[in-house]
């Protein structure tokens, strides 16, 4: 697990998301910082299966949970789910890396300019 990326989200690693609106908004800001840091890095070119069950699509349940947490605006839960994803899978695998960036872009409106073209933040 990447220590820098983990350290950005770790202070907000609360599945319950029960520390108030201000703390939830801080988690949202941490997700933007996480996005910017992740987008500075390149995905790995070497393919490897997921760590846990050795399945190609093993990461999908995490994205379902992430999407649900984003829909509910539970940003501390989003941090928790991303940390879980990074623990069990390599976030730098292309299939995970690009989906993570796109999901954060979609919900937090980062990484795109007014024309919908992806920016490098």
Buried (B, 14 or more C-beta within 10 A) or exposed (E): EBEEBBEBBEEBBBBEBEEEEEBBEBBBEBBBBBBBBBBEEEBBEEEEBBEEEEEEEBBBEBBEBBBEBBEEBBBBBBBBBBBBBBEBBBBBBEBBBEBBBEBBBEBBEBBEEEEEEEEEB
